[in-house]
């Protein structure tokens, strides 16, 4: 019997009214790295990630879907989702890819075109979700290290909701601060099956 997959829902808020902030890395590498490499990277940056109990082989698996990484015992963890261009969450991946490539088309400049190339050529994306009313400056830094890991090790480009796309040097290259497009992905926008 296979493992049950966690439900991936990239909604902006939950039933309790908690608001989330999402950031993404559109990655061109074929497969995501195992979680152990991410944890080792965070530790090398003087971070002490708090992880839920899990079997050691889970840390070395390439086909992970979701993990909660804590940065402080009194704060909610950063949720990290790996969404691939194939498999159970392909519809979520396709919706993200199509939505962002369409938004980037509207800019018509070199930076937006380069960002679009990353989005269109991505094989998977890593999304982080943080609770807006619970995050601290330490949490924003922790989230930044997670994004940097995937950007560097997976040939990726970072996108942060309410801000835009960032270069590898951390410079805002496609400013989307005025973007009011909702990114509620709880109901993937897929066409009805052909009859």
C-alpha positions as YAML, in Angstrom:
chain: A
units: angstrom
residues:
- id: 1
  name: UNK
  ca: [0.00, 0.00, 0.00]
- id: 2
  name: UNK
  ca: [1.37, 3.43, -0.94]
- id: 3
  name: UNK
  ca: [1.63, 6.39, 1.38]
- id: 4
  name: UNK
  ca: [-1.26, 8.82, 1.41]
- id: 5
  name: UNK
  ca: [-0.28, 12.20, 0.04]
- id: 6
  name: UNK
  ca: [-0.98, 15.35, 1.95]
- id: 7
  name: UNK
  ca: [-3.54, 17.64, 0.40]
- id: 8
  name: UNK
  ca: [-1.83, 20.65, -1.14]
- id: 9
  name: UNK
  ca: [-3.89, 23.81, -0.91]
- id: 10
  name: UNK
  ca: [-2.29, 27.15, -1.71]
- id: 11
  name: UNK
  ca: [-5.11, 29.34, -0.41]
- id: 12
  name: UNK
  ca: [-4.59, 32.88, 0.85]
- id: 13
  name: UNK
  ca: [-6.54, 32.25, 4.07]
- id: 14
  name: UNK
  ca: [-8.12, 29.41, 5.99]
- id: 15
  name: UNK
  ca: [-11.50, 28.84, 7.64]
- id: 16
  name: UNK
  ca: [-10.28, 30.51, 10.85]
- id: 17
  name: UNK
  ca: [-9.45, 33.72, 8.96]
- id: 18
  name: UNK
  ca: [-5.67, 33.31, 9.19]
- id: 19
  name: UNK
  ca: [-3.92, 35.02, 6.28]
- id: 20
  name: UNK
  ca: [-0.92, 33.44, 4.58]
- id: 21
  name: UNK
  ca: [1.96, 34.82, 2.58]
- id: 22
  name: UNK
  ca: [3.33, 32.63, -0.20]
- id: 23
  name: UNK
  ca: [6.68, 32.63, -1.88]
- id: 24
  name: UNK
  ca: [7.79, 30.29, -4.64]
- id: 25
  name: UNK
  ca: [10.85, 29.08, -6.44]
- id: 26
  name: UNK
  ca: [10.24, 27.88, -9.98]
- id: 27
  name: UNK
  ca: [12.96, 25.24, -10.44]
- id: 28
  name: UNK
  ca: [14.43, 23.95, -13.70]
- id: 29
  name: UNK
  ca: [16.32, 21.04, -12.15]
- id: 30
  name: UNK
  ca: [14.72, 17.70, -13.02]
- id: 31
  name: UNK
  ca: [14.08, 16.48, -9.47]
- id: 32
  name: UNK
  ca: [14.02, 18.26, -6.12]
- id: 33
  name: UNK
  ca: [16.81, 17.53, -3.68]
- id: 34
  name: UNK
  ca: [16.10, 15.46, -0.57]
- id: 35
  name: UNK
  ca: [15.13, 17.31, 2.59]
- id: 36
  name: UNK
  ca: [18.40, 16.40, 4.30]
- id: 37
  name: UNK
  ca: [20.30, 18.68, 1.91]
- id: 38
  name: UNK
  ca: [17.96, 21.57, 2.74]
- id: 39
  name: UNK
  ca: [18.41, 20.97, 6.47]
- id: 40
  name: UNK
  ca: [22.21, 20.81, 6.09]
- id: 41
  name: UNK
  ca: [22.14, 24.08, 4.12]
- id: 42
  name: UNK
  ca: [20.05, 25.79, 6.81]
- id: 43
  name: UNK
  ca: [22.43, 24.58, 9.52]
- id: 44
  name: UNK
  ca: [25.40, 25.92, 7.49]
- id: 45
  name: UNK
  ca: [23.70, 29.34, 7.62]
- id: 46
  name: UNK
  ca: [23.52, 29.19, 11.45]
- id: 47
  name: UNK
  ca: [19.85, 28.22, 11.41]
- id: 48
  name: UNK
  ca: [18.46, 25.49, 13.68]
- id: 49
  name: UNK
  ca: [15.45, 24.07, 11.81]
- id: 50
  name: UNK
  ca: [12.85, 22.35, 13.96]
- id: 51
  name: UNK
  ca: [11.37, 19.38, 12.14]
- id: 52
  name: UNK
  ca: [8.55, 16.99, 13.00]
- id: 53
  name: UNK
  ca: [9.54, 13.44, 13.92]
- id: 54
  name: UNK
  ca: [10.17, 11.44, 10.76]
- id: 55
  name: UNK
  ca: [11.99, 8.33, 9.68]
- id: 56
  name: UNK
  ca: [15.60, 8.94, 8.57]
- id: 57
  name: UNK
  ca: [14.87, 7.52, 5.12]
- id: 58
  name: UNK
  ca: [12.22, 10.21, 4.64]
- id: 59
  name: UNK
  ca: [14.94, 12.86, 4.88]
- id: 60
  name: UNK
  ca: [16.79, 11.17, 2.01]
- id: 61
  name: UNK
  ca: [13.76, 10.70, -0.26]
- id: 62
  name: UNK
  ca: [13.43, 12.77, -3.43]
- id: 63
  name: UNK
  ca: [9.67, 12.50, -3.66]
- id: 64
  name: UNK
  ca: [8.60, 14.54, -0.67]
- id: 65
  name: UNK
  ca: [5.48, 16.69, -0.89]
- id: 66
  name: UNK
  ca: [5.25, 18.82, 2.24]
- id: 67
  name: UNK
  ca: [7.18, 19.54, 5.41]
- id: 68
  name: UNK
  ca: [6.80, 22.01, 8.28]
- id: 69
  name: UNK
  ca: [10.09, 23.65, 9.27]
- id: 70
  name: UNK
  ca: [10.16, 25.57, 12.51]
- id: 71
  name: UNK
  ca: [12.50, 28.43, 13.25]
- id: 72
  name: UNK
  ca: [11.33, 29.21, 16.82]
- id: 73
  name: UNK
  ca: [9.43, 27.04, 19.30]
- id: 74
  name: UNK
  ca: [6.87, 29.76, 20.03]
- id: 75
  name: UNK
  ca: [6.13, 30.55, 16.37]
- id: 76
  name: UNK
  ca: [4.23, 28.63, 13.71]
- id: 77
  name: UNK
  ca: [6.51, 26.78, 11.29]
- id: 78
  name: UNK
  ca: [7.10, 27.61, 7.66]
- id: 79
  name: UNK
  ca: [5.17, 25.16, 5.49]
- id: 80
  name: UNK
  ca: [7.20, 24.00, 2.49]
- id: 81
  name: UNK
  ca: [5.42, 22.35, -0.46]
- id: 82
  name: UNK
  ca: [7.03, 20.64, -3.44]
- id: 83
  name: UNK
  ca: [4.70, 20.66, -6.44]
- id: 84
  name: UNK
  ca: [5.82, 18.78, -9.53]
- id: 85
  name: UNK
  ca: [4.86, 18.97, -13.20]
- id: 86
  name: UNK
  ca: [3.69, 15.35, -13.03]
- id: 87
  name: UNK
  ca: [1.76, 13.29, -10.54]
- id: 88
  name: UNK
  ca: [-1.01, 14.00, -8.08]
- id: 89
  name: UNK
  ca: [-0.58, 17.79, -7.99]
- id: 90
  name: UNK
  ca: [0.16, 18.41, -11.64]
- id: 91
  name: UNK
  ca: [-3.02, 20.50, -11.92]
- id: 92
  name: UNK
  ca: [-1.78, 22.86, -9.19]
- id: 93
  name: UNK
  ca: [1.61, 23.10, -10.91]
- id: 94
  name: UNK
  ca: [-0.01, 23.83, -14.28]
- id: 95
  name: UNK
  ca: [-2.24, 26.51, -12.79]
- id: 96
  name: UNK
  ca: [0.71, 28.22, -11.11]
- id: 97
  name: UNK
  ca: [2.84, 28.03, -14.26]
- id: 98
  name: UNK
  ca: [0.08, 29.27, -16.56]
- id: 99
  name: UNK
  ca: [-0.99, 32.05, -14.20]
- id: 100
  name: UNK
  ca: [2.46, 33.49, -13.64]
- id: 101
  name: UNK
  ca: [3.60, 33.17, -17.26]
- id: 102
  name: UNK
  ca: [0.43, 35.05, -18.30]
- id: 103
  name: UNK
  ca: [1.10, 37.80, -15.77]
- id: 104
  name: UNK
  ca: [4.70, 38.12, -16.94]
- id: 105
  name: UNK
  ca: [3.53, 38.50, -20.57]
- id: 106
  name: UNK
  ca: [1.87, 41.77, -19.59]
- id: 107
  name: UNK
  ca: [5.18, 43.39, -18.65]
- id: 108
  name: UNK
  ca: [6.90, 43.14, -22.03]
- id: 109
  name: UNK
  ca: [10.45, 43.85, -20.79]
- id: 110
  name: UNK
  ca: [13.65, 41.82, -20.76]
- id: 111
  name: UNK
  ca: [13.54, 41.00, -17.03]
- id: 112
  name: UNK
  ca: [9.95, 39.74, -17.26]
- id: 113
  name: UNK
  ca: [10.84, 37.67, -20.31]
- id: 114
  name: UNK
  ca: [13.76, 36.06, -18.45]
- id: 115
  name: UNK
  ca: [11.53, 35.36, -15.44]
- id: 116
  name: UNK
  ca: [8.94, 33.83, -17.74]
- id: 117
  name: UNK
  ca: [11.58, 31.50, -19.20]
- id: 118
  name: UNK
  ca: [12.23, 30.16, -15.69]
- id: 119
  name: UNK
  ca: [8.50, 29.73, -15.03]
- id: 120
  name: UNK
  ca: [7.80, 28.00, -18.34]
- id: 121
  name: UNK
  ca: [10.82, 25.68, -18.13]
- id: 122
  name: UNK
  ca: [10.24, 24.71, -14.50]
- id: 123
  name: UNK
  ca: [9.96, 21.00, -13.69]
- id: 124
  name: UNK
  ca: [8.72, 21.65, -10.16]
- id: 125
  name: UNK
  ca: [8.11, 24.52, -7.83]
- id: 126
  name: UNK
  ca: [8.67, 24.88, -4.14]
- id: 127
  name: UNK
  ca: [6.17, 27.06, -2.32]
- id: 128
  name: UNK
  ca: [6.56, 28.33, 1.23]
- id: 129
  name: UNK
  ca: [3.62, 29.43, 3.32]
- id: 130
  name: UNK
  ca: [3.94, 31.61, 6.40]
- id: 131
  name: UNK
  ca: [1.22, 32.84, 8.72]
- id: 132
  name: UNK
  ca: [1.18, 36.63, 8.35]
- id: 133
  name: UNK
  ca: [0.16, 37.45, 11.93]
- id: 134
  name: UNK
  ca: [2.65, 35.05, 13.52]
- id: 135
  name: UNK
  ca: [5.87, 35.63, 11.57]
- id: 136
  name: UNK
  ca: [8.83, 37.48, 13.04]
- id: 137
  name: UNK
  ca: [11.89, 39.04, 11.42]
- id: 138
  name: UNK
  ca: [13.71, 35.81, 12.28]
- id: 139
  name: UNK
  ca: [11.01, 33.88, 10.40]
- id: 140
  name: UNK
  ca: [11.33, 36.06, 7.30]
- id: 141
  name: UNK
  ca: [15.09, 35.43, 7.33]
- id: 142
  name: UNK
  ca: [14.52, 31.68, 7.76]
- id: 143
  name: UNK
  ca: [12.09, 31.68, 4.83]
- id: 144
  name: UNK
  ca: [14.67, 33.60, 2.78]
- id: 145
  name: UNK
  ca: [17.29, 30.91, 3.41]
- id: 146
  name: UNK
  ca: [14.84, 28.23, 2.24]
- id: 147
  name: UNK
  ca: [14.18, 30.17, -0.96]
- id: 148
  name: UNK
  ca: [17.89, 30.75, -1.51]
- id: 149
  name: UNK
  ca: [18.63, 27.03, -1.19]
- id: 150
  name: UNK
  ca: [16.20, 26.10, -3.96]
- id: 151
  name: UNK
  ca: [17.20, 29.04, -6.13]
- id: 152
  name: UNK
  ca: [20.89, 28.09, -5.96]
- id: 153
  name: UNK
  ca: [20.65, 24.30, -6.04]
- id: 154
  name: UNK
  ca: [17.76, 23.84, -8.45]
- id: 155
  name: UNK
  ca: [18.34, 26.57, -11.05]
- id: 156
  name: UNK
  ca: [15.35, 28.53, -9.83]
- id: 157
  name: UNK
  ca: [13.83, 31.98, -9.69]
- id: 158
  name: UNK
  ca: [12.14, 33.36, -6.57]
- id: 159
  name: UNK
  ca: [8.67, 34.90, -6.61]
- id: 160
  name: UNK
  ca: [7.06, 36.44, -3.52]
- id: 161
  name: UNK
  ca: [3.38, 37.37, -3.45]
- id: 162
  name: UNK
  ca: [2.83, 41.10, -3.21]
- id: 163
  name: UNK
  ca: [6.40, 41.80, -4.34]
- id: 164
  name: UNK
  ca: [7.41, 40.04, -7.57]
- id: 165
  name: UNK
  ca: [10.34, 38.08, -9.01]
- id: 166
  name: UNK
  ca: [13.89, 38.35, -7.67]
- id: 167
  name: UNK
  ca: [17.33, 37.91, -9.23]
- id: 168
  name: UNK
  ca: [19.89, 35.52, -7.68]
- id: 169
  name: UNK
  ca: [21.41, 38.60, -6.00]
- id: 170
  name: UNK
  ca: [18.12, 39.30, -4.22]
- id: 171
  name: UNK
  ca: [17.17, 42.31, -6.36]
- id: 172
  name: UNK
  ca: [13.54, 42.81, -7.34]
- id: 173
  name: UNK
  ca: [13.62, 42.43, -11.14]
- id: 174
  name: UNK
  ca: [9.89, 42.16, -11.90]
- id: 175
  name: UNK
  ca: [7.89, 44.43, -9.61]
- id: 176
  name: UNK
  ca: [4.43, 42.98, -8.97]
- id: 177
  name: UNK
  ca: [3.57, 45.00, -5.87]
- id: 178
  name: UNK
  ca: [0.52, 46.47, -7.61]
- id: 179
  name: UNK
  ca: [-0.71, 43.01, -8.68]
- id: 180
  name: UNK
  ca: [-4.19, 42.45, -7.28]
- id: 181
  name: UNK
  ca: [-4.73, 39.08, -8.92]
- id: 182
  name: UNK
  ca: [-5.87, 36.58, -6.28]
- id: 183
  name: UNK
  ca: [-3.80, 33.40, -6.09]
- id: 184
  name: UNK
  ca: [-6.34, 31.09, -4.45]
- id: 185
  name: UNK
  ca: [-5.39, 27.67, -5.72]
- id: 186
  name: UNK
  ca: [-7.72, 25.59, -3.57]
- id: 187
  name: UNK
  ca: [-9.83, 24.92, -6.65]
- id: 188
  name: UNK
  ca: [-7.54, 24.24, -9.61]
- id: 189
  name: UNK
  ca: [-8.78, 25.85, -12.79]
- id: 190
  name: UNK
  ca: [-8.82, 22.76, -15.00]
- id: 191
  name: UNK
  ca: [-11.08, 22.25, -18.00]
- id: 192
  name: UNK
  ca: [-13.92, 19.70, -17.69]
- id: 193
  name: UNK
  ca: [-13.13, 16.24, -19.07]
- id: 194
  name: UNK
  ca: [-13.92, 15.74, -22.74]
- id: 195
  name: UNK
  ca: [-16.99, 13.64, -23.41]
...
